Amino acid sequence: MTNSDYHVVFDGVQKSYDGVTLVVKDLNLNIAKGEFVTMLGPSGSGKTTCLMMLAGFEPATEGEIMVGGKPINRTPPHKRGIGMVFQNYALFPHMTIAENLAFPLKVRGRSKSEIVRDVRHALAMVQMEKFGERYPVQLSGGQKQRAALARALVFEPELVLMDEPLGALDKQLREQMQYEIKHIHNQLGVTVVYVTHDQSEALTMSDRIAVFEDGIIQQIAPPDDLYERPENSFVAQFIGENNSLAGKVEELEGDIALVSLETGEKVRAVAVNVHRAGDSTLLSIRPERVVINPGESEVANVVGAHVRELIYLGDHIRCRMTVGGNDEFVVKIPNASDEKALRVGETIRVGWRTGSCRALDAP
C-alpha cells in the first residue's frame, strides 16, 4: 500500500514548542480506514501532541499529515470533518443533550428533519434515548461521556479522535465504556485514533497500539504481539506486568541466547536485542509464564527462588520472590492450580520455556 491508500498518514512529522526541543521526532505512521489505533505512553511521551496535530489544534513543525490522501497541515480544525471526544466531555452547559448533538449538524447546514433523525439515531447508539432533554449538569459522568461520544459521531465522520476520554470515570464504569466504544467502532467501521496512558485500556480496545516514549514510537503492533513479543525493554515493562532479569550473553546460536544471570545461573532466551557474546541484556518473562517447581522435562530453564510475599487476589495468588538477583520477581499462580501451597521464606525452584523469555536491550 502507498501513502494514498491509508486513511491517516504521518509522514516525517516533527513538533517543537520552543524551536529547540522536539517533543515528536520524525513520526512516520500509517493508519488504515476503519482501524482502531491507540497511541499509548507515559505523560510527556508525545502521544497527545500527535493527536492535537491531527485535529488541527497544533501545527506540525516539520513533515506532512494526510487524511484520505489529502494534506491537511493548512486546513483549519473545523474543516477537517473529524469527530473529537475529550476527557472533560466539552459539552455546552447551556444546551440540552439533544441541542448539543444538533449543534454540529446545524453548522453543516443539515435540515431540521435530518437533525431530528440523526440526533435520535445517535442517542440510541449510546443508549441515551431518554436523556435528550436533560442538561449536562443533570447527568452522571458516564452519561456525559456517552453524550460526548454521540456528539462526535452524530454527523457521521469517517475519523474520530479520542483524548483520554475515560480518564475521569471510576474503574468499573471505565471498563464498561471500553467495551461499548469498541462495539460502536465495530458497528460503524469508523477510523479511531485513541490516546491513553492506561495499557489495559489499550489492550482491550485496539486493533494496533503505538507505544510512545520520548517522542518516538518504540513499537507498533496488535495487542497480542506487543504483549507476547516486545521489541525492547521499555515496551516489555510498559505493557502488562513483566519480570526483568539482568544478565550477560554467554553464547549466541541463531535466534537463541545462552544468558548468565547475576547469580551465575544460566538460562536460554529468544535473542531480540542482543547481537554477540558478551552483550549485557535484560531478560523479559511474563509472570503467568513461570512454572512453580517444574518437572525435569517440563521447561528448559530452571532456577532457584526464595518466596518473599504471597497475596491472595481471588482468581490467582500473586507470589513475589527473589530470582536471579531480582527481589521483585512475580509469579501468578491460578487458584485452580493443584500446586502445593507455598510458604513465605520457602526456597523453591521456578522455570519457564525458552520461547517465554526474551533477551532485550540492556538497561
C-alpha positions as CSV (number, residue, x, y, z in Angstrom):
1,M,0.0,0.0,0.0
2,T,1.2,3.5,-0.8
3,N,0.6,6.5,1.5
4,S,-2.5,7.5,-0.5
5,D,-4.1,4.1,0.3
6,Y,-4.2,4.8,4.0
7,H,-6.8,6.9,5.8
8,V,-4.3,8.7,8.1
9,V,-0.7,9.3,7.3
10,F,2.0,11.0,9.4
11,D,5.0,11.5,7.1
12,G,8.2,12.6,8.8
13,V,6.2,14.7,11.3
14,Q,8.1,16.6,14.0
15,K,6.9,19.0,16.7
16,S,8.8,21.5,18.8
17,Y,7.2,24.2,21.0
18,D,10.4,26.2,21.6
19,G,12.3,25.7,18.4
20,V,14.9,23.6,20.2
21,T,13.4,20.5,21.9
22,L,11.5,18.0,19.8
23,V,8.5,16.5,21.6
24,V,7.7,14.4,18.5
25,K,10.6,13.1,16.5
26,D,10.3,12.1,12.8
27,L,7.0,10.4,13.2
28,N,6.0,8.0,10.3
29,L,2.7,6.3,10.9
30,N,0.1,4.9,8.6
31,I,-3.5,4.1,9.7
32,A,-5.9,2.1,7.6
33,K,-9.5,3.0,7.0
34,G,-11.7,1.6,9.8
35,E,-8.8,0.8,12.1
36,F,-8.7,1.5,15.8
37,V,-5.2,2.7,16.7
38,T,-4.2,3.7,20.2
39,M,-1.3,6.0,21.0
40,L,-0.1,4.8,24.3
41,G,2.7,6.1,26.5
42,P,3.6,7.9,29.8
43,S,3.0,11.6,30.3
44,G,5.2,13.7,28.1
45,S,5.9,11.0,25.6
46,G,4.4,12.9,22.6
47,K,1.1,11.0,22.1
48,T,-1.3,13.8,22.9
49,T,0.7,16.2,20.8
50,C,0.3,13.9,17.8
51,L,-3.4,13.8,18.3
52,M,-3.6,17.6,18.6
53,M,-1.7,18.0,15.3
54,L,-4.1,15.6,13.6
55,A,-7.0,17.5,15.0
56,G,-5.5,20.8,13.8
57,F,-5.1,22.4,17.3
58,E,-1.3,22.3,17.0
59,P,0.7,22.9,13.8
60,A,3.4,20.4,12.8
61,T,6.9,21.9,12.8
62,E,8.1,19.6,10.1
63,G,6.6,16.9,7.9
64,E,3.1,16.3,6.4
65,I,-0.1,14.9,7.9
66,M,-2.6,13.5,5.4
67,V,-6.2,12.3,5.8
68,G,-7.9,10.5,2.9
69,G,-4.9,11.1,0.7
70,K,-5.1,14.9,1.1
71,P,-2.6,17.0,3.0
72,I,-4.3,18.8,5.9
73,N,-1.5,20.8,7.6
74,R,-3.0,24.1,6.4
75,T,-6.6,23.0,6.8
76,P,-8.3,24.7,9.9
77,P,-9.8,22.3,12.5
78,H,-13.4,23.0,11.7
79,K,-12.9,22.0,8.1
80,R,-11.2,18.7,8.7
81,G,-14.5,16.8,9.3
82,I,-13.1,15.0,12.4
83,G,-15.1,13.9,15.4
84,M,-13.5,14.6,18.8
85,V,-14.1,13.2,22.3
86,F,-12.3,14.7,25.3
87,Q,-11.8,13.6,28.9
88,N,-13.7,16.7,30.2
89,Y,-16.7,16.0,27.8
90,A,-16.7,19.6,26.4
91,L,-20.5,19.7,26.3
92,F,-22.2,23.1,26.2
93,P,-23.7,23.5,29.6
94,H,-26.5,25.9,28.5
95,M,-27.8,23.4,25.9
96,T,-29.7,20.2,26.4
97,I,-28.1,16.9,25.3
98,A,-30.2,16.9,22.1
99,E,-29.2,20.5,21.4
100,N,-25.5,19.6,22.0
101,L,-25.8,16.8,19.4
102,A,-27.7,19.1,17.0
103,F,-25.1,21.8,17.0
104,P,-22.5,20.1,14.7
105,L,-25.4,19.2,12.3
106,K,-26.6,22.8,12.2
107,V,-23.1,24.0,11.5
108,R,-23.0,21.7,8.5
109,G,-26.4,23.0,7.2
110,R,-28.5,19.9,7.8
111,S,-32.3,20.3,7.5
112,K,-34.5,20.2,10.6
113,S,-35.9,16.8,9.7
114,E,-32.4,15.4,9.2
115,I,-31.2,16.9,12.5
116,V,-34.1,15.3,14.4
117,R,-33.5,11.9,12.8
118,D,-29.7,12.0,13.2
119,V,-29.9,13.1,16.9
120,R,-32.4,10.4,17.7
121,H,-30.2,7.8,16.0
122,A,-27.0,8.9,17.8
123,L,-28.7,8.9,21.2
124,A,-30.0,5.4,20.6
125,M,-26.5,4.3,19.6
126,V,-25.2,5.2,23.1
127,Q,-28.4,4.1,24.9
128,M,-29.3,7.7,25.8
129,E,-32.8,8.0,24.1
130,K,-34.4,9.2,27.4
131,F,-31.9,11.9,28.2
132,G,-32.1,14.2,25.2
133,E,-34.0,16.9,27.1
134,R,-31.6,16.9,30.1
135,Y,-28.8,19.4,30.6
136,P,-25.2,18.2,31.2
137,V,-25.3,19.1,34.9
138,Q,-28.2,16.6,35.3
139,L,-26.1,13.7,34.1
140,S,-23.6,11.4,35.7
141,G,-20.0,11.2,34.5
142,G,-20.7,8.0,32.4
143,Q,-23.8,9.6,30.9
144,K,-21.9,12.8,30.0
145,Q,-19.2,10.6,28.3
146,R,-21.9,8.8,26.3
147,A,-23.4,12.1,25.2
148,A,-19.9,13.4,24.2
149,L,-19.4,10.2,22.2
150,A,-22.8,10.6,20.5
151,R,-22.0,14.2,19.6
152,A,-18.7,13.1,18.0
153,L,-20.5,10.5,15.9
154,V,-23.7,12.3,15.0
155,F,-22.5,13.9,11.8
156,E,-21.1,10.5,10.6
157,P,-17.4,11.5,10.4
158,E,-15.0,8.9,8.9
159,L,-12.4,9.7,11.5
160,V,-12.9,10.1,15.3
161,L,-10.2,11.2,17.7
162,M,-10.4,10.4,21.4
163,D,-8.1,12.0,24.0
164,E,-8.1,10.1,27.4
165,P,-12.0,10.0,27.2
166,L,-12.4,7.6,30.1
167,G,-9.9,9.1,32.5
168,A,-12.4,10.8,34.7
169,L,-14.6,7.6,35.2
170,D,-14.3,5.1,38.0
171,K,-12.8,1.7,37.3
172,Q,-16.0,-0.3,36.7
173,L,-17.6,2.3,34.5
174,R,-14.4,2.8,32.6
175,E,-14.2,-0.9,31.8
176,Q,-17.9,-0.9,30.7
177,M,-17.3,2.1,28.4
178,Q,-14.2,0.5,26.9
179,Y,-16.4,-2.4,25.6
180,E,-19.2,0.0,24.5
181,I,-16.8,2.1,22.5
182,K,-15.3,-1.0,20.8
183,H,-18.7,-2.3,19.9
184,I,-19.7,1.0,18.4
185,H,-16.5,1.1,16.4
186,N,-17.2,-2.4,15.1
187,Q,-20.7,-1.4,14.2
188,L,-19.9,1.8,12.4
189,G,-16.5,1.0,10.9
190,V,-15.1,4.5,11.5
191,T,-11.4,5.1,11.9
192,V,-10.5,5.8,15.5
193,V,-7.3,7.3,16.9
194,Y,-7.3,7.0,20.7
195,V,-4.9,8.4,23.2
196,T,-4.4,6.9,26.7
197,H,-1.7,6.2,29.3
198,D,-3.7,3.1,30.5
199,Q,-2.1,0.0,29.0
200,S,-5.0,-2.3,29.9
201,E,-7.4,0.1,28.2
202,A,-5.3,0.0,25.0
203,L,-5.0,-3.8,25.1
204,T,-8.8,-4.2,25.4
205,M,-9.9,-1.8,22.6
206,S,-7.2,-1.6,19.9
207,D,-6.5,-3.2,16.5
208,R,-3.0,-1.8,16.9
209,I,-1.1,0.1,19.6
210,A,1.7,2.6,19.0
211,V,3.8,2.8,22.2
212,F,5.4,6.2,22.6
213,E,8.4,7.2,24.6
214,D,10.5,10.4,24.3
215,G,8.6,11.5,21.1
216,I,9.3,8.2,19.3
217,I,7.1,5.2,18.5
218,Q,9.0,2.4,20.3
219,Q,6.9,-0.3,18.7
220,I,3.5,-0.5,16.9
221,A,1.7,-3.8,16.7
222,P,-1.5,-5.6,17.6
223,P,-2.1,-6.0,21.3
224,D,-1.1,-9.7,21.5
225,D,2.2,-9.0,19.6
226,L,3.1,-6.2,21.9
227,Y,2.5,-8.3,25.0
228,E,4.0,-11.6,23.8
229,R,6.8,-10.2,21.6
230,P,8.1,-6.8,22.9
231,E,11.0,-5.5,20.9
232,N,12.7,-3.6,23.7
233,S,12.8,-3.4,27.4
234,F,10.7,-0.2,27.6
235,V,7.8,-1.9,25.8
236,A,8.2,-5.0,27.9
237,Q,7.9,-3.0,31.1
238,F,5.2,-0.7,30.0
239,I,2.8,-3.3,28.5
240,G,1.4,-5.6,31.2
241,E,3.3,-6.9,34.2
242,N,6.8,-8.1,33.4
243,N,9.7,-9.7,35.2
244,S,13.2,-8.4,34.3
245,L,16.4,-10.3,34.9
246,A,19.8,-8.7,34.2
247,G,22.4,-10.9,32.6
248,K,25.2,-11.3,30.1
249,V,25.2,-13.3,26.8
250,E,27.5,-16.3,27.0
251,E,26.7,-17.8,23.6
252,L,24.5,-16.9,20.7
253,E,23.3,-19.7,18.4
254,G,20.9,-18.4,15.7
255,D,18.0,-16.7,17.5
256,I,18.7,-18.3,20.9
257,A,21.0,-16.7,23.5
258,L,22.5,-18.5,26.5
259,V,22.5,-15.9,29.2
260,S,24.3,-15.9,32.6
261,L,22.3,-14.3,35.4
262,E,23.8,-12.3,38.3
263,T,23.6,-15.4,40.4
264,G,25.7,-17.4,37.9
265,E,22.7,-19.5,36.8
266,K,22.3,-19.9,33.0
267,V,19.1,-19.7,31.0
268,R,18.2,-19.8,27.3
269,A,16.1,-17.0,25.8
270,V,15.0,-15.7,22.4
271,A,17.6,-13.2,21.2
272,V,15.8,-10.0,20.3
273,N,18.2,-7.1,21.0
274,V,21.4,-8.9,21.6
275,H,24.0,-9.4,18.8
276,R,27.1,-11.1,20.2
277,A,28.6,-12.9,23.2
278,G,29.5,-10.5,25.9
279,D,26.5,-8.2,25.4
280,S,24.6,-7.2,28.5
281,T,20.9,-7.9,28.4
282,L,17.7,-7.6,30.2
283,L,15.5,-10.8,30.1
284,S,11.8,-10.4,29.9
285,I,9.5,-13.1,31.4
286,R,5.7,-12.6,32.0
287,P,4.5,-13.7,35.5
288,E,1.9,-16.1,34.1
289,R,4.6,-18.0,32.1
290,V,6.5,-19.1,35.1
291,V,6.1,-22.6,36.5
292,I,6.4,-23.4,40.2
293,N,8.6,-26.5,41.0
294,P,8.6,-27.8,37.4
295,G,9.2,-31.4,36.4
296,E,12.6,-32.4,34.9
297,S,11.3,-32.3,31.3
298,E,8.6,-29.6,31.7
299,V,10.6,-26.5,30.9
300,A,14.1,-25.7,29.5
301,N,15.1,-23.2,32.2
302,V,15.0,-23.9,35.9
303,V,16.5,-21.6,38.6
304,G,16.3,-21.2,42.4
305,A,13.8,-18.9,44.0
306,H,13.1,-17.6,47.5
307,V,9.4,-16.8,48.4
308,R,9.1,-13.3,49.9
309,E,5.4,-12.5,49.8
310,L,2.0,-14.1,49.0
311,I,-1.1,-12.0,48.1
312,Y,-4.5,-13.6,47.6
313,L,-6.3,-11.9,44.7
314,G,-9.3,-14.2,44.2
315,D,-8.7,-15.8,40.9
316,H,-4.9,-16.1,41.5
317,I,-2.2,-15.8,44.1
318,R,0.5,-13.2,43.5
319,C,3.8,-14.6,44.7
320,R,6.7,-12.2,45.0
321,M,10.1,-13.9,45.2
322,T,13.8,-13.4,44.7
323,V,15.0,-14.9,41.4
324,G,18.3,-14.4,39.5
325,G,19.2,-11.4,41.7
326,N,15.8,-9.7,41.3
327,D,13.9,-9.4,44.6
328,E,10.7,-8.2,42.8
329,F,10.2,-11.3,40.6
330,V,6.5,-12.1,40.4
331,V,4.6,-15.3,39.7
332,K,0.9,-15.6,39.2
333,I,-0.5,-18.9,40.5
334,P,-4.1,-19.7,39.4
335,N,-6.4,-20.7,42.2
336,A,-7.5,-23.6,40.1
337,S,-3.9,-24.9,40.3
338,D,-3.2,-28.1,42.2
339,E,0.2,-26.7,43.3
340,K,1.1,-27.3,46.9
341,A,0.6,-24.2,49.0
342,L,3.7,-22.1,49.2
343,R,5.0,-20.5,52.4
344,V,6.8,-17.2,52.8
345,G,10.5,-17.9,53.4
346,E,10.5,-21.1,51.5
347,T,13.2,-21.9,48.9
348,I,11.8,-23.5,45.7
349,R,12.6,-23.9,42.0
350,V,10.9,-22.0,39.2
351,G,11.2,-22.4,35.5
352,W,10.0,-21.2,32.1
353,R,10.2,-22.2,28.4
354,T,12.9,-20.7,26.2
355,G,10.2,-19.2,24.0
356,S,8.7,-17.4,27.0
357,C,11.9,-15.5,27.7
358,R,13.2,-12.6,25.6
359,A,16.7,-11.2,25.7
360,L,16.2,-7.5,25.2
361,D,18.4,-4.4,25.3
362,A,20.4,-3.7,28.4
363,P,19.1,-1.1,30.9
